[in-house]
Amino acid sequence: MLKIWVGILNFLSAFEFWIADHFGEATSTIIHFFLFWMMPVIFIYLPHKFFAIVGILIALFYVYVLAGDIFLSVFGHEKLEKKRGMVDISHVQEMKAEIIGALIKYVGGIISFATVFNGLQRIFNGNAFHISHPSPFGYFDLLYFSLVTITTVGYGDIQATLWVSKAFVITEILFGLGFVLLVFTMLISLYIDIQRKKKYDT
């Protein structure tokens, strides 16, 4: 599992670095967001249900990558860090960049699960979730549900009705709780490291 995570993250990092080197950082970011955020959404709205399955798989792959990225960021992996060009965080500015990166990953998780939920709704002809007061924009309802689920608020106005949709809701809750715990752990350890370095430098 760990080797697969490291291999995938190394490949994706090398691909994004190559794009950034040849076409610029902004292009790399746009391609990243298109591939993992927009493309799955486009797939789930294509005519055949097969495309909805493809969209779900891309979204789940992105969640898998995010989980591995966060896990390895917290617990570290020497080979991965060398290949990705990671450095020890010693300044507040670098810590801010880590926080922004974590927030982007969190939003990516919310959008990915919303895509999965919308894909399930399409595959099961609107029976995967019961929506009390649907909005004119179908995707928005389950994006809202994804946010409510990952933050464990749970208003109850949208409910998972099939075992498959319930399983993915459980997965999102576990992802959200694990994500927050791991990020807080990482930030606390970074803060302690920065304070220690300041103490030794003075």
Secondary structure, DSSP 4 states (H G I P E B T S, - for coil): -HHHHHHHHHHHHHHHHHHHHHH-HHHHHHHHHIIIIIHHHHHHTSSSHHHHHHHHHHHHHHHHHHHHHHHHHHH--HHHHHHHT-----SHHHHHHHHHHHHHHHHHHHHHHHHHHHHHHHHTTT-SEEESS--SSHHHHHHHHHHHHHTT---SSEEE-SHHHHHHHHHHHHHHHHHHHHHHHHHHHHHHHHHHHHHHH-
